[in-house]
Amino acid sequence: MLEQTLTIKITPTKESKINQVDWNNLPFGKIFTDHMLVMDYRDGHWQDPEIVPFGNISFHPATSAIHYGQAIFEGLKASKSVNGEVLIFRPDMNAKRFIESCERMCMPTIPEPVFVECVKKLVEIEKNWIPNNPSYSLYIRPFMYATDEFVGIRPSDTYKFIIFTCPVGVYYSEPVRVKIESHYTRAAEGGVGRAKAAGNYGASLYPAKKGQEQGFHQMLWTDAKTHEYIEESGTMNVMFIINGVLVTPTEESDTILRGITKRSIIEVANHWGVSVEERKVSVKEIVEGIKNGSVTEMFGAGTAATLAPIMKMGYKEEVYELPPLEENSFSKKMISYLQDLKTGKTEDIFSWTLKV
């Protein structure tokens, strides 16, 4: 099996781009490191991965993924600890979710140990690209797409798996404003909402653009059938503090992505003794809760943003404003705790960080 014989060939770049980086001004997702990992699937099994200089990839005009949408991805981060160690946050969880996405999109799975080792090896080579600023990190983007050259709808027989990395700053530089979407749908029961499939994001762009034109950063998606229940927000899961309880939409349906940051926040909250409820959350409950003061905090949770406080929520013709966060708020304490955990400032009692 591949995981028992994994050999990663490395071809180093001839000249690094690292000295061209302005480390005090890192945009998100626009600066790329020197190398990428590539692994091909053909003849019914994965070939040995290679780490090669970062560069463009070419496509045949009939490449299957472009026409029929067999494309998935993941996102995770590596940070530098206060002692100079390199720490990757919960790569095993990303590997598991990648497998789920593969299965739903009828693509060959990558064994969890192989996925994790590929991520680890690439990060090891690119460790000098990890920013020293504790609020910054190295964003890691694994993705896979179908590569058969044909016109016709069927699962591809060949695939390409690639990982590249980006040094990144903060995703949101200001409190987030979201708009509840009551017409367009991100995902429906029986669809691919639980998979991290490229098409899920493509379908969201038009309503998201309309929302941005109205001054909102993200959409707050609701259920496809009634648009009465909140599901998730753009690139993030969504969570609330209601009467001191951490509340978040349940993942029982197959319309909500299983969030790794969200799951981490829930596990930390349980450790802190904070009550947690995973259940249906209605739009009506949140609107009324903001009005009467029972909803005191609202935030998005995701790899890119980690925890992003939401301060304004648009619904129909109204905009509802959350109260300013106090220093001892759940959101601020969680942001600080997760950052300290990822950078080794606090003990990793959950064994979530992988040392490189």
C-alpha positions as CSV (number, residue, x, y, z in Angstrom):
1,M,0.0,0.0,0.0
2,L,1.1,3.6,-0.7
3,E,1.2,4.6,3.0
4,Q,3.7,1.7,3.7
5,T,6.1,2.6,0.9
6,L,5.7,6.4,0.6
7,T,8.6,8.0,-1.1
8,I,8.6,11.7,-1.8
9,K,11.0,12.9,-4.4
10,I,12.2,16.5,-4.0
11,T,13.3,18.8,-6.7
12,P,14.4,22.1,-5.1
13,T,13.8,25.5,-6.7
14,K,16.9,27.1,-8.2
15,E,16.1,30.5,-6.7
16,S,13.8,31.4,-3.8
17,K,11.3,34.2,-3.9
18,I,11.3,34.7,-0.1
19,N,13.4,37.9,-0.1
20,Q,10.8,39.6,-2.2
21,V,8.1,39.3,0.5
22,D,7.0,42.3,2.6
23,W,6.4,40.5,5.8
24,N,4.6,43.5,7.4
25,N,2.0,43.6,4.6
26,L,0.8,40.1,3.9
27,P,-2.4,39.9,1.8
28,F,-4.4,36.7,2.1
29,G,-3.9,34.2,-0.7
30,K,-1.8,36.2,-3.1
31,I,1.8,35.3,-2.2
32,F,3.0,31.7,-2.9
33,T,6.0,29.8,-1.6
34,D,8.7,28.2,-3.6
35,H,7.4,24.6,-3.9
36,M,4.3,22.5,-4.3
37,L,3.6,18.8,-3.9
38,V,2.1,16.9,-6.8
39,M,0.7,13.3,-6.8
40,D,-1.0,11.6,-9.7
41,Y,-3.7,8.9,-9.7
42,R,-3.7,6.4,-12.7
43,D,-4.1,2.7,-13.4
44,G,-6.2,2.3,-10.2
45,H,-3.7,3.7,-7.7
46,W,-1.8,6.7,-6.5
47,Q,1.8,7.2,-7.7
48,D,4.6,8.5,-5.4
49,P,4.3,12.2,-4.7
50,E,6.9,14.7,-5.7
51,I,7.8,18.1,-4.4
52,V,8.7,20.4,-7.3
53,P,9.2,24.2,-7.8
54,F,6.0,26.1,-7.6
55,G,4.7,26.9,-11.1
56,N,1.8,26.8,-13.5
57,I,-0.1,23.6,-14.5
58,S,-1.4,22.9,-18.0
59,F,-4.8,21.6,-19.0
60,H,-6.1,19.7,-22.0
61,P,-9.2,21.6,-23.2
62,A,-11.3,18.5,-22.5
63,T,-10.0,18.0,-18.9
64,S,-12.9,16.5,-17.0
65,A,-12.8,18.7,-13.9
66,I,-13.4,21.8,-16.0
67,H,-16.5,20.5,-17.6
68,Y,-18.1,18.2,-15.0
69,G,-16.9,19.6,-11.7
70,Q,-15.0,16.7,-10.0
71,A,-12.8,19.1,-7.9
72,I,-12.4,19.3,-4.1
73,F,-10.0,21.1,-1.8
74,E,-9.0,21.6,1.9
75,G,-7.5,24.4,3.9
76,L,-5.3,24.2,7.0
77,K,-2.6,26.3,8.7
78,A,0.9,26.0,10.1
79,S,2.3,28.4,12.7
80,K,5.6,29.1,14.3
81,S,5.7,28.5,18.1
82,V,7.3,30.9,20.6
83,N,10.2,28.4,20.7
84,G,10.7,28.4,16.9
85,E,8.9,25.0,16.4
86,V,6.7,24.5,13.4
87,L,3.1,23.4,14.3
88,I,0.4,22.3,12.0
89,F,-3.2,22.5,13.4
90,R,-5.2,19.3,13.3
91,P,-4.1,17.9,9.8
92,D,-5.7,14.6,10.7
93,M,-9.1,16.2,10.7
94,N,-8.5,17.8,7.3
95,A,-7.4,14.4,6.0
96,K,-10.6,12.8,7.3
97,R,-12.8,15.5,5.7
98,F,-10.9,15.2,2.4
99,I,-11.7,11.5,2.4
100,E,-15.4,12.3,2.9
101,S,-15.3,14.8,0.0
102,C,-13.6,12.3,-2.2
103,E,-16.2,9.7,-1.5
104,R,-19.1,12.0,-2.2
105,M,-17.6,13.3,-5.4
106,C,-16.8,9.8,-6.7
107,M,-13.1,10.4,-6.5
108,P,-10.3,8.1,-5.2
109,T,-9.5,8.6,-1.5
110,I,-6.1,9.4,-0.1
111,P,-5.2,7.5,3.0
112,E,-5.1,9.7,6.1
113,P,-1.4,8.9,6.9
114,V,-0.4,9.8,3.3
115,F,-2.3,13.1,3.3
116,V,-0.8,14.1,6.6
117,E,2.8,13.1,5.6
118,C,2.5,15.0,2.3
119,V,1.4,18.1,4.2
120,K,4.1,17.7,6.8
121,K,6.9,17.2,4.2
122,L,5.9,20.3,2.2
123,V,5.6,22.4,5.3
124,E,9.0,21.2,6.5
125,I,10.6,22.4,3.2
126,E,8.7,25.7,3.3
127,K,9.2,26.4,7.1
128,N,11.1,29.6,6.4
129,W,8.0,31.0,4.8
130,I,6.0,30.8,8.1
131,P,5.6,34.4,9.4
132,N,7.0,35.4,12.8
133,N,3.9,37.5,13.6
134,P,1.8,35.3,15.9
135,S,-1.4,36.6,14.1
136,Y,-0.1,35.4,10.7
137,S,0.4,31.8,9.5
138,L,1.3,29.6,6.5
139,Y,-1.9,28.7,4.8
140,I,-1.9,25.2,3.2
141,R,-4.2,24.4,0.3
142,P,-4.5,20.7,-0.8
143,F,-6.8,20.1,-3.7
144,M,-7.7,17.4,-6.2
145,Y,-9.3,17.4,-9.6
146,A,-10.2,15.0,-12.4
147,T,-7.8,14.9,-15.3
148,D,-9.3,12.5,-17.9
149,E,-9.3,14.1,-21.4
150,F,-12.8,13.3,-22.7
151,V,-16.2,14.8,-23.4
152,G,-18.9,12.7,-21.6
153,I,-20.3,12.5,-18.1
154,R,-18.7,9.8,-16.1
155,P,-16.2,9.6,-13.2
156,S,-12.7,10.2,-14.3
157,D,-10.1,7.4,-14.3
158,T,-7.2,9.8,-13.6
159,Y,-6.7,12.6,-11.0
160,K,-4.1,15.0,-9.8
161,F,-3.5,16.0,-6.1
162,I,-1.6,19.2,-5.4
163,I,-0.6,21.0,-2.3
164,F,0.7,24.6,-2.3
165,T,1.2,27.1,0.5
166,C,0.8,30.8,1.2
167,P,2.1,33.0,4.0
168,V,-1.0,35.0,5.0
169,G,-2.1,37.8,7.3
170,V,-5.5,38.2,8.8
171,Y,-8.6,37.3,6.7
172,Y,-10.8,40.1,8.0
173,S,-9.4,43.4,9.1
174,E,-12.7,44.6,10.6
175,P,-15.7,43.2,12.3
176,V,-17.8,41.1,9.9
177,R,-21.2,42.1,8.4
178,V,-23.4,39.3,7.2
179,K,-26.7,39.2,5.3
180,I,-29.3,36.5,5.8
181,E,-30.0,34.9,2.4
182,S,-33.7,34.1,2.0
183,H,-33.9,33.3,-1.7
184,Y,-30.7,31.7,-3.1
185,T,-29.4,28.4,-1.7
186,R,-25.9,27.1,-0.9
187,A,-26.9,23.5,-0.5
188,A,-29.9,21.2,-0.4
189,E,-30.6,17.9,1.3
190,G,-29.1,15.1,-0.8
191,G,-26.6,17.5,-2.4
192,V,-22.9,18.0,-1.9
193,G,-23.1,20.6,0.9
194,R,-21.1,18.5,3.3
195,A,-18.3,18.0,0.7
196,K,-15.7,20.7,0.3
197,A,-16.4,20.7,-3.4
198,A,-15.3,23.6,-5.7
199,G,-18.8,24.0,-7.2
200,N,-20.3,24.8,-3.8
201,Y,-18.3,28.0,-3.8
202,G,-18.9,28.8,-7.4
203,A,-22.6,28.7,-6.9
204,S,-22.4,31.1,-4.0
205,L,-20.6,33.9,-5.9
206,Y,-23.6,35.6,-7.5
207,P,-25.6,36.1,-4.3
208,A,-22.4,37.0,-2.4
209,K,-21.6,39.7,-4.9
210,K,-25.1,41.2,-4.5
211,G,-24.6,41.2,-0.8
212,Q,-21.2,42.8,-1.0
213,E,-22.7,45.6,-3.2
214,Q,-25.0,46.3,-0.2
215,G,-22.1,46.5,2.2
216,F,-22.0,42.9,3.6
217,H,-18.9,40.7,3.8
218,Q,-20.6,37.3,3.7
219,M,-24.0,35.7,3.2
220,L,-25.6,33.8,6.1
221,W,-27.1,30.8,4.3
222,T,-30.5,29.3,5.3
223,D,-32.1,25.9,4.6
224,A,-33.2,25.3,1.0
225,K,-36.7,24.2,1.8
226,T,-38.1,27.0,4.0
227,H,-35.2,29.6,4.4
228,E,-36.2,29.7,8.1
229,Y,-33.2,28.0,9.6
230,I,-29.6,29.3,9.6
231,E,-26.9,26.9,8.2
232,E,-23.5,28.5,7.7
233,S,-21.9,31.7,6.4
234,G,-19.8,31.9,3.3
235,T,-16.4,30.6,4.1
236,M,-17.3,29.9,7.8
237,N,-19.6,28.0,10.1
238,V,-21.6,30.3,12.3
239,M,-22.0,30.2,16.1
240,F,-23.8,32.3,18.7
241,I,-23.8,33.0,22.4
242,I,-27.5,33.0,23.5
243,N,-28.1,33.5,27.2
244,G,-24.6,32.4,28.0
245,V,-24.9,29.2,25.9
246,L,-22.8,28.4,22.9
247,V,-25.3,27.6,20.1
248,T,-24.5,26.4,16.6
249,P,-26.6,24.8,13.8
250,T,-26.5,21.0,13.9
251,E,-24.5,19.1,11.3
252,E,-27.0,16.2,11.2
253,S,-28.1,17.3,7.7
254,D,-25.8,16.9,4.7
255,T,-26.0,20.6,3.8
256,I,-23.4,21.9,6.3
257,L,-19.7,21.5,6.0
258,R,-18.2,19.8,9.0
259,G,-16.1,22.6,10.4
260,I,-12.7,21.8,12.0
261,T,-12.4,25.2,13.7
262,K,-16.1,24.9,14.8
263,R,-15.5,21.5,16.3
264,S,-12.4,22.7,18.0
265,I,-14.3,25.7,19.6
266,I,-17.0,23.3,20.8
267,E,-14.4,21.0,22.4
268,V,-12.7,23.9,24.1
269,A,-16.0,25.2,25.3
270,N,-16.8,21.8,26.8
271,H,-13.4,21.9,28.6
272,W,-14.2,25.3,30.0
273,G,-17.6,24.2,31.3
274,V,-19.6,26.3,28.8
275,S,-22.9,24.9,27.9
276,V,-23.1,23.9,24.2
277,E,-26.2,23.3,22.0
278,E,-26.0,21.9,18.5
279,R,-29.5,22.2,17.1
280,K,-31.7,24.0,14.6
281,V,-31.3,27.7,14.8
282,S,-34.1,29.8,13.3
283,V,-33.7,33.2,11.7
284,K,-36.6,34.4,13.9
285,E,-34.8,33.3,17.1
286,I,-31.7,35.3,16.2
287,V,-33.5,38.4,15.1
288,E,-35.6,38.4,18.2
289,G,-32.5,37.5,20.3
290,I,-30.6,40.5,19.1
291,K,-33.5,42.8,19.7
292,N,-34.1,41.6,23.3
293,G,-30.4,41.2,24.2
294,S,-30.3,37.4,24.6
295,V,-28.0,37.0,21.7
296,T,-24.8,38.7,22.9
297,E,-22.3,37.3,20.5
298,M,-22.2,36.0,17.0
299,F,-19.2,34.8,15.1
300,G,-17.9,32.8,12.1
301,A,-15.5,29.9,12.6
302,G,-13.2,28.7,9.8
303,T,-9.6,28.0,8.9
304,A,-9.1,31.2,7.0
305,A,-10.6,33.5,9.6
306,T,-10.3,31.3,12.7
307,L,-12.9,33.1,14.7
308,A,-14.4,36.3,13.1
309,P,-16.8,38.3,15.3
310,I,-20.0,39.3,13.5
311,M,-21.2,42.8,14.5
312,K,-24.0,43.5,12.0
313,M,-26.6,41.2,10.4
314,G,-28.9,42.2,7.6
315,Y,-32.3,40.6,7.2
316,K,-34.8,41.8,4.6
317,E,-34.8,45.6,4.9
318,E,-33.3,45.8,8.4
319,V,-29.8,45.7,9.8
320,Y,-29.4,44.4,13.3
321,E,-26.3,45.3,15.3
322,L,-24.7,43.1,18.0
323,P,-23.4,44.8,21.2
324,P,-19.6,45.6,21.4
325,L,-17.5,42.7,22.7
326,E,-16.3,42.9,26.2
327,E,-12.8,41.9,27.2
328,N,-14.1,38.8,29.0
329,S,-16.4,37.8,26.1
330,F,-16.4,34.2,24.9
331,S,-15.2,35.3,21.4
332,K,-12.2,37.3,22.7
333,K,-11.1,34.6,25.1
334,M,-11.5,31.9,22.4
335,I,-9.5,33.9,19.8
336,S,-6.7,34.3,22.3
337,Y,-6.8,30.7,23.4
338,L,-6.7,29.2,19.9
339,Q,-3.8,31.6,18.9
340,D,-1.8,30.7,22.0
341,L,-2.4,27.0,21.4
342,K,-1.4,27.2,17.7
343,T,1.8,29.1,18.6
344,G,2.7,26.9,21.6
345,K,2.1,29.6,24.3
346,T,-0.3,27.3,26.1
347,E,-0.1,23.6,26.6
348,D,-1.7,21.5,23.9
349,I,-3.9,19.4,26.2
350,F,-5.9,18.2,23.2
351,S,-2.9,17.0,21.1
352,W,-4.1,19.0,18.2
353,T,-0.9,20.4,16.9
354,L,1.5,18.3,14.8
355,K,5.2,19.2,15.2
356,V,7.2,19.3,12.0
